Amino acid sequence: MPARAPSPRPMPPAGALLLTLAAVIALAIHLVAPPHRQRSDQLPGLTYEAKRRAPRAPLALVVTSVQDNGPAAKADIAAGDVIDGIDGRPIASLSSVGRAVRSDARSGPLLHIRHKGESRYKHLPGRAPSVRSKEPHVAKDSRRRR
């Protein structure tokens, strides 16, 4: 008996293909994004996980990673440290973290940190004001090629 050729499967609807394509693009964008991208509620140079001991208790930020040579690394902050105060105040919400970072953009916030049972204060360096040069930027090799 001759072998029977498999019948071709019908093509999925265009909507399903577009949805799959959108999901692949979203995943690619997520994977390409840098791990230390600055969010509005993020402290510069580190990532953290927010935890509460009780429902109405202040937040504690457990440092999960520190960017190499970033502001947090320069302030001697390490993964596992717990930040429980910013600028002398307990952390009420994640939006208060963002407000403290924005208000102290140049000088940087003062963090109360618990490290291996010890309590200490660390100043997280702020961002330097952007300096704009009056000279236009010219590439090193701007000669025309012939």
C-alpha positions, -999 to +999 in steps of 0.1 A: +000+000+000+014+034-009+022+057+020-003+084+025+011+120+025+002+140+056-024+166+050-012+202+055-025+219+086-045+251+082-027+283+089-037+300+121-057+332+119-038+365+114-049+377+148-031+348+165+001+354+145+001+391+154-005+383+191+024+359+190+046+384+173+038+411+198+046+387+227+080+379+211+088+416+207+078+424+243+100+395+256+129+407+234+126+443+248+125+430+284+156+408+279+175+437+263+168+462+290+197+469+314+193+453+348+200+486+367+176+508+347+166+538+368+130+537+378+113+566+396+112+548+429+147+533+425+178+542+445+208+548+421+231+519+416+212+492+435+181+471+433+160+461+463+130+442+475+105+460+497+092+442+528+069+451+557+070+434+591+033+442+598+005+457+576+009+493+588+046+491+596+072+512+576+089+495+546+123+480+548+143+478+516+164+446+514+193+453+489+193+425+463+221+437+440+246+465+438+259+479+405+297+476+401+314+510+406+280+526+410+269+551+436+258+524+460+291+505+457+310+537+463+289+542+495+299+507+507+264+493+504+262+455+498+236+430+489+218+418+520+219+452+537+185+465+549+176+502+544+149+512+569+151+550+567+159+578+542+169+613+553+160+605+590+125+593+582+110+558+581+100+546+546+062+549+542+059+538+506+078+532+474+067+566+461+084+582+492+116+566+480+113+583+446+104+617+462+135+614+485+158+606+456+144+634+434+146+660+462+182+650+470+192+646+433+224+667+437+235+659+472+220+624+474+199+608+502+212+598+536+202+561+542+198+543+575+212+508+570+213+477+591+243+455+582+249+422+600+232+435+631+249+469+631+231+501+625+248+528+604+242+558+582+255+560+546+253+589+522+243+578+487+261+601+463+238+622+441+240+628+404+264+655+393+247+684+375+250+680+338+277+702+323+271+712+287+300+722+267+299+753+245+319+735+218+300+712+195+310+676+197+331+665+167+340+629+161+377+620+163+379+608+127+357+632+108+377+633+076+360+624+044+371+592+029+378+591-008 
